[in-house]
């Protein structure tokens, strides 16, 4: 165990759990971001057990990408491997988070105000996930940014459009997905 004076060394396997090889340079970059990945995973999932597996899978995919898209005469397809690995790790962790079930313990339910209904909140989460699954990835990103507290002005700046255009795009895509969802429910 590492003390506070000595840095902790994080060692990942040179193959992921599916047996895919990880390039040594990519492995070294993955090991450098391990502390940040651990912090992020703990804050989002509350579980540190998945960090090594997810990071190794991301590193294996990145190694494969570099191998297939890096002919000797052309520049590298990824300029900053460390940043690319961390961003891909964040995407995978967020995907895992969205697949987690929202569990409410009896203790938490008893602490909730009487007007809040945990089962209703769970139903709303399921319906929201169902609706978002029918939206394109940009609409899902807009929704995620909005839920995180970004204003339409900030979201528009991210996508290079006006705040009004971002809000309208989200609204139209959401209405279309809602219509498709209603049609899907009627056909059953």
HUFEN-V399565 format. One record per pair of residues at least 4 apart in sequence whose ideal C-beta (glycine too) atoms are under 7 Angstrom apart, sorted by the first residue. I is the first residue (numbers start at 1). J is the second residue. D is the distance in Angstrom with one decimal. If there is no record, write none. Layout:
# HUFEN-V399565
I/J/D
I/J/D
This chain:
# HUFEN-V399565
2/6/5.2
2/7/6.8
2/8/3.9
10/31/5.3
10/34/3.8
10/35/7.0
11/31/6.8
12/27/6.2
12/30/5.6
12/31/5.8
12/52/6.1
12/55/6.3
12/56/5.5
13/56/5.9
14/21/6.8
14/22/5.4
14/27/6.0
15/19/5.6
15/20/6.3
15/21/5.7
15/22/6.4
16/20/5.1
16/22/6.7
16/56/4.1
16/57/4.9
16/60/4.1
17/53/5.9
17/56/6.8
20/60/3.9
20/64/6.8
21/63/6.5
22/26/5.7
22/27/4.7
22/56/6.7
22/59/4.6
22/60/5.2
22/63/5.1
23/27/6.7
23/63/3.9
23/66/6.3
24/28/6.4
25/29/6.6
25/81/6.9
26/30/6.3
26/59/5.0
26/62/5.2
26/63/4.8
26/66/6.9
26/81/6.1
27/31/6.5
27/59/6.1
28/32/6.7
29/33/6.8
29/81/4.6
29/82/4.5
29/85/5.6
30/34/6.8
30/55/5.4
30/59/4.3
30/85/5.6
32/82/6.1
33/37/5.4
33/82/5.8
33/85/5.9
33/86/4.9
34/38/6.1
34/55/6.6
35/39/6.6
36/40/6.3
36/86/6.5
37/41/6.1
37/51/5.5
37/55/5.5
37/86/6.8
37/89/5.3
38/42/6.4
38/48/5.9
38/51/5.2
39/43/6.4
40/44/6.1
40/90/6.4
40/93/6.5
41/45/5.4
41/47/6.9
41/48/6.1
41/50/6.4
41/51/4.7
41/93/5.6
42/46/6.4
42/48/5.7
44/93/5.5
44/94/6.9
44/97/5.3
45/50/6.6
45/93/6.4
45/96/6.5
45/97/5.9
50/54/5.3
50/96/6.7
51/55/5.9
52/56/6.0
53/57/6.4
54/58/6.3
54/89/6.1
54/92/5.0
54/93/6.2
55/59/6.2
55/89/5.7
56/60/6.3
57/61/6.5
58/62/6.2
58/85/5.8
58/88/4.6
58/89/5.1
58/92/6.1
59/63/6.2
59/85/6.4
60/64/6.5
61/65/6.3
62/66/6.3
62/81/6.8
62/84/6.5
62/85/6.0
62/88/6.7
63/67/6.2
64/68/6.3
65/69/5.8
65/77/6.8
66/70/5.1
66/77/6.9
66/78/6.5
69/77/4.4
70/76/5.8
70/77/6.3
78/84/4.8
80/84/6.2
81/85/6.1
82/86/6.6
83/87/6.3
84/88/6.3
85/89/6.1
86/90/6.4
87/91/6.6
88/92/6.5
89/93/6.2
90/94/6.2
91/95/6.3
92/96/6.5
93/97/6.3
94/98/6.5
95/99/6.7
96/100/6.8
102/122/5.8
102/125/5.4
104/108/5.3
104/109/5.4
104/118/4.3
105/109/6.9
106/110/6.3
107/111/6.6
108/112/6.7
109/118/5.0
112/116/4.6
112/118/6.3
117/121/6.8
118/122/6.3
119/123/6.5
120/124/6.4
121/125/6.5
122/126/6.6
123/127/6.3
124/128/6.1
125/129/6.3
126/130/6.3
127/131/6.3
128/132/6.2
129/133/6.3
130/181/6.6
131/177/5.6
131/178/6.4
131/181/5.9
132/140/5.4
132/143/6.2
134/177/4.1
134/180/5.3
134/181/5.6
135/139/3.8
135/140/5.5
135/173/5.6
135/174/6.8
135/177/4.6
136/173/6.6
137/141/6.3
138/142/6.4
139/143/6.4
139/170/6.1
139/173/4.0
139/174/6.7
140/144/6.4
141/145/6.2
142/146/6.2
142/155/6.1
142/166/6.6
142/170/4.5
143/147/6.2
144/148/6.4
145/150/4.3
145/155/5.1
146/150/6.2
146/155/6.7
150/154/4.5
150/155/5.2
152/156/6.0
152/163/4.0
152/166/5.3
152/167/4.7
153/157/6.6
153/163/4.3
154/158/6.7
155/159/6.6
155/166/4.8
156/161/5.0
156/162/5.2
156/163/4.3
156/165/6.4
156/166/4.1
159/166/6.1
161/165/4.2
161/166/5.5
163/167/6.4
164/168/6.1
165/169/6.1
166/170/6.4
167/171/6.1
168/172/6.1
169/173/6.2
170/174/6.0
171/175/6.4
172/176/6.4
173/177/6.3
174/178/6.3
175/179/6.4
176/180/6.5
177/181/6.2
178/182/6.5
179/183/6.4
180/184/6.2
181/185/6.4
182/186/6.5
183/187/6.5
